[in-house]
Amino acid sequence: MGNRRLSRELAMQALFQIEMNQDHSREAIESFCEHFRVPKNVKPFFLRLIEGVKEFQHNIDPLIERFSENWKISRMSRVDRNVMRIALYELLYCDDIPPKVSINEAIDIGKKFGTEDSGAFINGILDSIRISLEKGNRLH
């Protein structure tokens, strides 16, 4: 497994835990890193993803809801919504990552950690957002 894939998987798990415990503190992230032994070569991208999702979640969550056809974000599984948050952070704020890479990674992580339907659900929402971005539509 590549370093970026591992960073994404660990970031999804950390965001899941942060949300579950409602503890967004730096200490909670450091505790996660110690408990799950986040490798040093993985940690910079892992932290970039977590901090980026936390910083821009106020932009990301409404997009997920808007493109999810009648799904409230609160009704989605924690795995699905955190996988999509990471992918959307990458799509919107990481010019160094091709959109299709972010989407494919999200689908694979959703399949690994989510339900049988997670991959298709995640793909449908993220691909709709990608298409809208490519058409030059403003999303905010």
Buried (B, 14 or more C-beta within 10 A) or exposed (E): EEBBBBBBBBBBBBBBBBBEEEEEEEEBBEBBBEEEEBEEEBBEBBBBBBBBBBEBBEBBBEBBBEBBEEBEBEEBBBBBBBBBBBBBBBBBBBEEBEBEBBBBBBBBBBBBBBEEEBBEBBBEBBBBBBEBBEEEEEBE
